[in-house]
């Protein structure tokens, strides 16, 4: 459990330090993400982004469990 918390903290720290460069990659505008623009309403549903993040988290958890 301690190793998972340390790894999670390290990943959050790395993401925070790399944030200026990660934003330039536009990670939230993938094909499959739904954007609804109406005059008084803007809805963004990042379906593809959520699937990719879920797969990455599953892979990381599987690696750290071994």
C-alpha positions in Angstrom: 0.0 0.0 0.0 2.8 2.4 0.8 4.4 1.8 -2.6 1.1 2.7 -4.4 0.8 5.9 -2.4 4.4 6.9 -3.2 4.0 6.1 -6.9 0.7 8.0 -7.0 2.3 11.0 -5.4 5.2 10.8 -7.8 2.8 10.7 -10.8 0.9 13.7 -9.5 4.1 15.6 -8.9 5.4 14.8 -12.5 2.1 15.8 -14.0 2.2 19.1 -12.1 5.7 19.8 -13.2 5.0 18.9 -16.8 1.6 20.7 -17.0 2.8 23.6 -19.2 3.9 21.2 -21.9 1.0 18.8 -21.5 -1.5 21.5 -22.1 0.1 22.3 -25.5 -0.6 18.7 -26.6 -4.4 19.3 -26.2 -5.1 15.9 -24.5 -8.8 16.7 -24.1 -9.7 17.1 -27.7 -9.7 13.6 -29.0 -12.0 12.1 -31.7 -15.0 10.6 -29.8 -15.2 13.4 -27.3 -18.6 15.0 -27.4 -18.9 18.8 -27.4 -22.4 20.5 -27.5 -22.3 24.3 -28.2 -25.6 26.2 -27.9 -26.2 29.9 -27.3 -26.4 29.6 -23.5 -25.1 26.1 -23.0 -21.7 24.4 -23.5 -21.4 20.7 -22.6 -18.2 18.7 -22.9 -18.2 14.9 -22.4 -14.7 13.5 -22.8 -15.6 9.8 -23.5 -12.5 8.9 -25.4 -10.2 10.7 -23.0 -11.9 8.9 -20.0 -11.4 5.5 -21.7 -7.7 6.2 -22.4 -7.1 7.4 -18.8 -8.9 4.3 -17.4 -6.7 2.0 -19.5 -3.5 3.8 -18.4 -4.5 3.6 -14.7 -5.4 -0.1 -15.1 -2.0 -0.8 -16.7 -0.2 1.1 -13.9 -2.0 -0.7 -11.2 -1.3 -4.1 -12.8 2.4 -3.2 -13.0 2.6 -2.1 -9.3 0.7 -5.1 -8.0 3.3 -7.5 -9.2 
